Amino acid sequence: MAGALPDGEPVPQDGSLPPDAAASAGKNGFAVYVHVPFCASRCGYCDFNTYTASEVRGVKQSDYAGQALVEIAQAREVLAATGGAPREVSTVFFGGGTPTLLLVGQLAQLLDGIRDAWGLASDAEVTTEANPDSVTAESLAELAAAGFTRVSFGMQSAVPHVLATLERTHDPERIPLVVEWARAAGLQVSLDLIYGTPGESLADWRASLELAVAQHPDHLSAYALIVETGTKLARQIARGEVAQPDDDLQADMYELADSLLSEAGYDWYELSNWTTDAAHRSRHNLSYWTGQDWWGVGPGAHSHVGGVRWWNVKHPAAYAERIAAAVSPAAGRETLDAATRRTETVLLTSRVSDGLAISELDLPGRGAIAGLIADGLIDGRAALNGRVVLTLSGRLLADAVVRRLLGG
């Protein structure tokens, strides 16, 4: 399970926003994230706020949709009280956990609740994550009929021994089938991969990439495995049962991914994300990277509105208790000062291929531009046009680039 939440500032029981947030709310786009905290089994590498049936005794999965709808109603009241102009929701993302463990009718009910609270833009992007073994052709068709437009499958790998190390339960041979079902339903398809699993070779990773590309997904994500403290995988590594991921091998894997995907017609638009067309970028994730507003629904979900960020209580039982008491499930919040906002703008916006405006940098950051060009870490032509755009080498060393842009 995920680490402890920060303490933050106390949140009023009604969840009302401070005046500063109310004044700036409505100037940005608005997205909704729904966290579904349930999984059929726990993967050894996972640090997300998720729970199996044995870990949520006294909490019924079947009650969750109704609880989340109460929070959505609370959110509507909080945002209406800011006095800002009503905002339609531009993107909705159901993540987890495994959202598709809920009944399709429950997911549809939640989407209807969001639509009733704020309205959905006519071109709204509505995504759900799904494990390949948690959907059927019928359930995907029902999701599309309910208004979902996109599904993100947790493929992770095409190699059985890699999936076994990750403790993923699906058969890689199911990937072509679920992609076919999703396409038949009219859904856009994203495939999520993980590289750098202990015991995974470069040839293994190539096999996973080739299987993924062969499905012609609209979007593909590839994330380096990070060993999180407190996970089963971290304990296995500490005991010497499996090897620590190799940083140099992970870098080789990233370069291989970028090469193969480029050859197949995919362009990177964020460090870990590629797509065949700009229209298929994850607009929801872009809202995070570009500092838009979003409301996070569910246990442990984070939100950001008007420069105020808050987070809900983590455990589903604590969440249910707050909802039953008709009080905000928020556990704490923080108001982002100007320095924090600037740091986050540099950190997040530099990750995307559209780049960071050099005008966002302070004097030391601008002074670092020439050296970063000379080191081959940012694109010189883009810099002449006023933007910081990472080269392939810069993507591999993105954290170091950000430190230099921040004057570190």
ZAMI-871269 format. One line per 10 residues: their letters; for each residue x, z, y of C-alpha. Coordinates in nm, 3 decimals, always signed. Layout:
<recs>
A	X:Z:Y; ...
</recs>
This chain:
<recs>
MAGALPDGEP	+0.000:+0.000:+0.000; +0.106:-0.059:+0.359; +0.308:+0.200:+0.547; +0.157:+0.457:+0.779; -0.013:+0.341:+1.096; +0.139:+0.438:+1.432; -0.020:+0.731:+1.612; -0.096:+0.559:+1.939; -0.336:+0.684:+2.203; -0.676:+0.830:+2.107
VPQDGSLPPD	-0.974:+0.595:+2.106; -1.317:+0.698:+2.241; -1.575:+0.745:+1.967; -1.770:+0.446:+2.096; -1.454:+0.230:+2.097; -1.491:+0.142:+2.465; -1.201:-0.040:+2.627; -1.009:+0.091:+2.929; -1.079:-0.072:+3.268; -0.759:-0.278:+3.266
AAASAGKNGF	-0.858:-0.443:+2.940; -1.210:-0.498:+3.063; -1.077:-0.675:+3.371; -0.864:-0.922:+3.173; -1.090:-0.965:+2.869; -1.245:-1.309:+2.862; -0.946:-1.496:+3.004; -0.819:-1.584:+2.654; -0.965:-1.748:+2.348; -1.143:-1.517:+2.104
AVYVHVPFCA	-1.095:-1.496:+1.727; -1.225:-1.264:+1.456; -1.030:-1.140:+1.155; -1.213:-0.976:+0.863; -0.999:-0.770:+0.628; -1.131:-0.744:+0.273; -0.919:-0.466:+0.118; -0.992:-0.526:-0.250; -0.779:-0.682:-0.523; -0.837:-0.719:-0.896
SRCGYCDFNT	-0.481:-0.597:-0.960; -0.182:-0.493:-0.751; +0.117:-0.725:-0.721; +0.450:-0.542:-0.732; +0.583:-0.695:-0.409; +0.268:-0.642:-0.200; +0.272:-0.407:+0.099; -0.066:-0.510:+0.239; -0.349:-0.263:+0.291; -0.522:-0.343:-0.038
YTASEVRGVK	-0.673:-0.140:-0.320; -0.777:-0.192:-0.680; -1.090:-0.033:-0.824; -0.894:+0.267:-0.955; -0.757:+0.337:-0.606; -1.091:+0.350:-0.421; -1.293:+0.598:-0.621; -1.609:+0.692:-0.439; -1.611:+0.365:-0.242; -1.824:+0.077:-0.363
QSDYAGQALV	-1.699:-0.275:-0.308; -2.064:-0.382:-0.295; -2.116:-0.166:+0.018; -1.832:-0.320:+0.214; -2.015:-0.615:+0.372; -2.280:-0.385:+0.517; -2.012:-0.156:+0.661; -1.824:-0.445:+0.818; -2.147:-0.573:+0.974; -2.188:-0.236:+1.146
EIAQAREVLA	-1.840:-0.271:+1.296; -1.924:-0.624:+1.412; -2.231:-0.484:+1.589; -2.014:-0.215:+1.749; -1.767:-0.480:+1.861; -2.042:-0.681:+2.024; -2.148:-0.376:+2.225; -1.791:-0.290:+2.327; -1.716:-0.641:+2.450; -2.053:-0.673:+2.626
ATGGAPREVS	-1.976:-0.350:+2.813; -1.662:-0.508:+2.963; -1.887:-0.716:+3.184; -1.696:-1.033:+3.110; -1.855:-1.366:+3.036; -1.974:-1.401:+2.675; -1.721:-1.578:+2.454; -1.788:-1.788:+2.150; -1.566:-1.728:+1.850; -1.319:-2.012:+1.806
TVFFGGGTPT	-1.172:-1.908:+1.470; -1.261:-1.667:+1.189; -1.021:-1.564:+0.914; -1.111:-1.365:+0.603; -0.793:-1.210:+0.463; -0.696:-0.935:+0.229; -0.674:-0.840:-0.038; -0.881:-1.106:-0.205; -1.186:-1.192:+0.007; -1.330:-1.406:-0.271
LLLVGQLAQL	-1.378:-1.095:-0.486; -1.685:-1.041:-0.268; -1.993:-1.240:-0.358; -2.027:-1.565:-0.167; -2.355:-1.430:-0.030; -2.170:-1.131:+0.116; -1.907:-1.352:+0.281; -2.185:-1.571:+0.419; -2.364:-1.259:+0.548; -2.050:-1.151:+0.733
LDGIRDAWGL	-2.005:-1.495:+0.886; -2.370:-1.493:+0.993; -2.313:-1.152:+1.152; -2.023:-1.290:+1.356; -2.231:-1.592:+1.454; -2.521:-1.370:+1.562; -2.291:-1.136:+1.759; -2.105:-1.395:+1.966; -2.184:-1.745:+1.849; -1.941:-1.984:+1.682
ASDAEVTTEA	-1.786:-2.274:+1.869; -1.910:-2.609:+1.743; -1.563:-2.686:+1.609; -1.487:-2.334:+1.487; -1.225:-2.297:+1.216; -1.347:-2.060:+0.942; -1.091:-1.975:+0.674; -1.086:-1.758:+0.367; -0.787:-1.665:+0.158; -0.839:-1.696:-0.217
NPDSVTAESL	-0.650:-1.648:-0.538; -0.668:-1.955:-0.762; -0.839:-1.750:-1.034; -1.101:-1.601:-0.797; -1.299:-1.918:-0.724; -1.508:-2.180:-0.903; -1.624:-2.524:-0.801; -1.966:-2.373:-0.735; -1.839:-2.084:-0.521; -1.627:-2.316:-0.306
AELAAAGFTR	-1.925:-2.546:-0.251; -2.135:-2.243:-0.153; -1.868:-2.128:+0.094; -1.865:-2.470:+0.257; -2.243:-2.468:+0.280; -2.227:-2.125:+0.448; -2.002:-2.260:+0.724; -1.648:-2.210:+0.592; -1.419:-2.500:+0.680; -1.087:-2.404:+0.522
VSFGMQSAVP	-0.945:-2.223:+0.219; -0.593:-2.086:+0.183; -0.488:-2.052:-0.181; -0.220:-1.801:-0.279; -0.024:-2.034:-0.504; +0.312:-1.851:-0.456; +0.494:-2.042:-0.733; +0.452:-2.304:-1.004; +0.699:-2.132:-1.238; +0.558:-1.883:-1.492
HVLATLERTH	+0.855:-1.644:-1.493; +0.849:-1.626:-1.112; +0.476:-1.553:-1.112; +0.537:-1.287:-1.376; +0.799:-1.115:-1.159; +0.556:-1.123:-0.867; +0.280:-0.999:-1.102; +0.052:-1.284:-1.004; -0.221:-1.341:-1.261; -0.315:-1.707:-1.221
DPERIPLVVE	-0.201:-2.000:-1.433; -0.007:-2.254:-1.220; -0.190:-2.533:-1.401; -0.504:-2.418:-1.222; -0.368:-2.522:-0.880; -0.463:-2.893:-0.903; -0.808:-2.794:-1.024; -0.893:-2.556:-0.739; -0.756:-2.800:-0.481; -0.978:-3.072:-0.628
WARAAGLQVS	-1.280:-2.839:-0.614; -1.210:-2.743:-0.253; -1.173:-3.104:-0.146; -1.496:-3.197:-0.323; -1.666:-2.922:-0.123; -1.529:-3.067:+0.202; -1.290:-2.781:+0.274; -0.945:-2.819:+0.426; -0.680:-2.684:+0.191; -0.372:-2.473:+0.256
LDLIYGTPGE	-0.128:-2.363:-0.015; +0.081:-2.048:+0.034; +0.421:-2.022:-0.137; +0.681:-1.744:-0.165; +1.051:-1.813:-0.218; +1.347:-1.591:-0.304; +1.185:-1.395:-0.587; +1.447:-1.219:-0.804; +1.542:-1.458:-1.083; +1.410:-1.767:-0.904
SLADWRASLE	+1.662:-2.054:-0.896; +1.679:-2.340:-0.649; +1.548:-2.565:-0.928; +1.251:-2.330:-0.978; +1.175:-2.347:-0.608; +1.199:-2.726:-0.610; +0.945:-2.737:-0.894; +0.702:-2.524:-0.694; +0.742:-2.740:-0.385; +0.694:-3.059:-0.582
LAVAQHPDHL	+0.375:-2.932:-0.747; +0.242:-2.819:-0.409; +0.322:-3.148:-0.236; +0.166:-3.344:-0.524; -0.170:-3.187:-0.434; -0.147:-3.331:-0.079; -0.270:-3.012:+0.091; -0.354:-3.033:+0.459; -0.134:-2.732:+0.529; +0.146:-2.552:+0.351
SAYALIVETG	+0.307:-2.213:+0.415; +0.636:-2.092:+0.267; +0.744:-1.732:+0.318; +1.069:-1.566:+0.217; +1.009:-1.269:-0.011; +1.070:-0.943:+0.175; +1.121:-0.628:-0.028; +0.904:-0.366:+0.137; +0.983:+0.004:+0.108; +0.747:+0.188:-0.124
TKLARQIARG	+0.647:-0.112:-0.335; +0.693:-0.136:-0.710; +0.943:-0.420:-0.657; +1.153:-0.201:-0.427; +1.165:+0.069:-0.693; +1.262:-0.186:-0.960; +1.548:-0.309:-0.742; +1.661:+0.048:-0.668; +1.675:+0.116:-1.044; +1.874:-0.203:-1.105
EVAQPDDDLQ	+1.598:-0.359:-1.315; +1.582:-0.672:-1.098; +1.823:-0.820:-0.845; +1.794:-0.791:-0.469; +1.687:-1.125:-0.312; +1.990:-1.326:-0.202; +1.989:-1.412:+0.170; +2.210:-1.719:+0.127; +1.991:-1.853:-0.153; +1.680:-1.795:+0.056
ADMYELADSL	+1.839:-1.997:+0.337; +1.910:-2.280:+0.092; +1.550:-2.259:-0.025; +1.420:-2.285:+0.330; +1.634:-2.591:+0.396; +1.513:-2.750:+0.073; +1.152:-2.682:+0.169; +1.195:-2.837:+0.512; +1.369:-3.142:+0.364; +1.115:-3.207:+0.087
LSEAGYDWYE	+0.819:-3.142:+0.312; +0.955:-3.368:+0.585; +1.005:-3.646:+0.330; +0.641:-3.599:+0.223; +0.512:-3.635:+0.579; +0.481:-3.269:+0.676; +0.603:-3.140:+1.012; +0.686:-2.777:+1.084; +0.483:-2.619:+1.360; +0.583:-2.255:+1.302
LSNWTTDAAH	+0.881:-2.109:+1.119; +0.696:-2.079:+0.787; +0.422:-2.339:+0.827; +0.398:-2.715:+0.789; +0.112:-2.961:+0.819; +0.045:-3.331:+0.788; -0.143:-3.347:+1.117; -0.163:-3.127:+1.426; -0.539:-3.105:+1.367; -0.470:-2.914:+1.045
RSRHNLSYWT	-0.261:-2.637:+1.201; -0.398:-2.287:+1.146; -0.566:-2.234:+1.480; -0.636:-1.873:+1.388; -0.270:-1.790:+1.334; -0.179:-1.979:+1.649; -0.408:-1.743:+1.839; -0.180:-1.456:+1.730; +0.141:-1.638:+1.814; +0.015:-1.737:+2.160
GQDWWGVGPG	-0.124:-1.395:+2.259; -0.497:-1.467:+2.250; -0.767:-1.203:+2.195; -0.904:-1.114:+1.854; -1.114:-0.846:+1.691; -1.000:-0.721:+1.351; -1.280:-0.593:+1.128; -1.221:-0.364:+0.830; -0.985:-0.091:+0.707; -0.642:-0.109:+0.869
AHSHVGGVRW	-0.732:-0.420:+1.070; -0.558:-0.466:+1.405; -0.721:-0.602:+1.722; -0.606:-0.718:+2.064; -0.821:-0.762:+2.372; -0.700:-0.785:+2.729; -0.358:-0.632:+2.665; -0.489:-0.343:+2.456; -0.403:-0.333:+2.087; -0.568:-0.098:+1.838
WNVKHPAAYA	-0.587:-0.043:+1.464; -0.854:+0.089:+1.230; -0.818:+0.374:+0.984; -0.647:+0.246:+0.669; -0.835:+0.371:+0.366; -1.174:+0.221:+0.275; -1.316:+0.574:+0.228; -1.209:+0.680:+0.578; -1.347:+0.354:+0.716; -1.680:+0.405:+0.539
ERIAAAVSPA	-1.700:+0.759:+0.672; -1.651:+0.643:+1.032; -1.905:+0.366:+0.994; -2.162:+0.603:+0.842; -2.113:+0.838:+1.138; -2.176:+0.548:+1.381; -1.838:+0.593:+1.551; -1.555:+0.348:+1.604; -1.325:+0.310:+1.302; -1.025:+0.276:+1.537
AGRETLDAAT	-0.746:+0.524:+1.457; -0.534:+0.467:+1.767; -0.439:+0.215:+2.033; -0.174:+0.119:+2.284; -0.178:-0.062:+2.616; +0.093:-0.323:+2.637; +0.306:-0.298:+2.949; +0.462:-0.601:+3.118; +0.797:-0.559:+2.943; +0.636:-0.539:+2.599
RRTETVLLTS	+0.420:-0.841:+2.668; +0.722:-1.044:+2.776; +0.917:-0.941:+2.468; +0.628:-1.035:+2.239; +0.578:-1.367:+2.417; +0.942:-1.458:+2.358; +0.936:-1.330:+2.000; +0.619:-1.509:+1.896; +0.603:-1.825:+2.106; +0.962:-1.921:+2.023
RVSDGLAISE	+0.852:-1.943:+1.658; +0.629:-2.247:+1.718; +0.739:-2.606:+1.746; +0.567:-2.652:+2.084; +0.826:-2.407:+2.209; +0.858:-2.135:+2.469; +0.851:-2.218:+2.840; +1.191:-2.134:+2.988; +1.002:-2.002:+3.290; +0.886:-1.712:+3.069
LDLPGRGAIA	+1.246:-1.587:+3.046; +1.421:-1.353:+3.284; +1.758:-1.439:+3.437; +1.975:-1.324:+3.141; +1.753:-1.517:+2.900; +1.782:-1.834:+3.103; +2.156:-1.778:+3.116; +2.166:-1.785:+2.735; +2.017:-2.135:+2.711; +2.342:-2.331:+2.748
GLIADGLIDG	+2.516:-2.127:+2.480; +2.225:-2.166:+2.238; +2.233:-2.543:+2.289; +2.609:-2.548:+2.232; +2.565:-2.346:+1.912; +2.307:-2.595:+1.785; +2.029:-2.336:+1.775; +1.788:-2.487:+2.028; +1.710:-2.848:+2.113; +1.894:-2.969:+2.422
RAALNGRVVL	+1.645:-3.240:+2.515; +1.353:-2.997:+2.495; +1.546:-2.752:+2.711; +1.590:-3.019:+2.978; +1.211:-3.051:+2.973; +1.174:-2.677:+3.030; +1.108:-2.550:+2.680; +1.296:-2.359:+2.410; +1.247:-2.536:+2.076; +1.438:-2.419:+1.770
TLSGRLLADA	+1.652:-2.658:+1.566; +1.665:-2.617:+1.186; +1.969:-2.392:+1.227; +1.781:-2.202:+1.495; +1.488:-2.146:+1.263; +1.722:-1.994:+1.006; +1.862:-1.763:+1.274; +1.543:-1.711:+1.475; +1.585:-1.336:+1.516; +1.934:-1.382:+1.659
VVRRLLGG	+1.804:-1.649:+1.899; +1.532:-1.415:+2.021; +1.783:-1.136:+2.082; +1.989:-1.368:+2.301; +1.682:-1.492:+2.488; +1.595:-1.129:+2.559; +1.943:-1.063:+2.695; +2.065:-0.877:+2.389
</recs>
